[in-house]
């Protein structure tokens, strides 16, 4: 069973990975944390069938999104680790990862923070919107 501590550790690792991966790819020397993040991002063994990594849908050669221009143009989704099963979202560019504040309303009544218009990554779960978003693929049943 996955508990909040496990989610928090996973979220932190993935956020560190996503925040640093874009700049790290252009550099030769990686810190141990950056190397861990890179290893996780490209490790197919983390998928249920050992056939898909984060980079399968967030390919650096394709602007950190899916590697099929027709699929990307249509906004369609990619097949998951299990043949014939598809998620419900097209993979956005992983270059979007930011350190956004936790979603909240400010004193003027304006909504601030969070990631994505649908509110799926508010930062309320792990204290960071990017960490909340990073949990999605790991916890998605498809």
Secondary structure, DSSP 8 states (H G I E B T S, - for coil): ---HHHHHHHHHHHHHHHHHHHHHTT-S---HHHHHHHHHHH-GGGSTTS---HHHHSBGGGTTB-S-HHHHHHT---B-SSTT-B-SS----GGG-------EE-TTS-EE--BSTT-SB-STTTS-HHHHHHHHHHH---
